Amino acid sequence: MEVNFLILLQLFLAHLLTDFVLQPTRWIQHKRKHRGKSYYLIIHALIAGMLTYLFLQELKWWYVAFFISITHYLIDLWKVNKLNDNLKYFLLDQLFHLIIILVAWLYLIQGFGMVLPALSWLINSPSFLLIAGAYLIVIFPVGFLIGKATKRWHTQIEPSNQKNSLEAAGRYIGIFERILVLTFILTSNFSAIGFLIAAKSILRFSDKSETGARKQTEYVLIGTLMSFAITIILGLLVRHFIFQ
């Protein structure tokens, strides 16, 4: 088991070095400008295969390094041909690379036969379903619930204060804070929730000199308390059913 995990780490580390350490900004710019004609695209793909080969330290696995190199080239070629180099395509690019790494790893450890049993175990595991369901709830339904519950106060905030905020920033802040709170509860790090509340209070209420800022502060405070309360209750319920 340790050897199998080591192989996965080696493949993953080779990818990290290739994409984030050994790829200068000028290479990325050259690839986006020249796309399929960029020689840096080929060099980058060759580095991915070479590092994979060096980390695996097995001469007989040269074809795995070749597979990584070819697929890395094709995935990056797909990405550079997209007009917008945004977060969506970055995440998809990394997801495709990780899938290739998992496929190579499963092949090396002869683990394809374990995939379906593992998926079956997850689907039939009450603990996994409870935890996965809790995260889905705090990410999606809770946000909509808080938005509906605080809608009447949102209209009372002055338009000038609303324009000074980043678009949808509050929604994403709420999502991440609920993910953190739920994680802290499930891992028994209850004291960390207090630090999170303190940190958010400092950042959100540090400058409130404008007219109407009190209403905005109260609005944010209501949403924050609702967010924390729902997440804490949900986290405690999940803990109760898992550890009962």
HELIX and SHEET records of a PDB file:
HELIX    1   1 GLU A    2  LEU A   16  1                                  15    
HELIX    2   2 LEU A   17  VAL A   21  3                                   5    
HELIX    3   3 THR A   25  HIS A   34  1                                  10    
HELIX    4   4 ARG A   35  LYS A   37  5                                   3    
HELIX    5   5 TYR A   39  LEU A   56  1                                  18    
HELIX    6   6 LEU A   59  TRP A   61  5                                   3    
HELIX    7   7 TRP A   62  VAL A   80  1                                  19    
HELIX    8   8 LEU A   87  LEU A  108  1                                  22    
HELIX    9   9 PHE A  112  MET A  114  5                                   3    
HELIX   10  10 VAL A  115  ILE A  123  1                                   9    
HELIX   11  11 PRO A  126  ILE A  139  1                                  14    
HELIX   12  12 PRO A  141  ALA A  149  1                                   9    
HELIX   13  13 LYS A  151  HIS A  154  1                                   4    
HELIX   14  14 PRO A  159  LYS A  163  1                                   5    
HELIX   15  15 ALA A  169  LEU A  186  1                                  18    
HELIX   16  16 SER A  191  ARG A  204  1                                  14    
HELIX   17  17 ALA A  213  PHE A  243  1                                  31    
END                                                                             
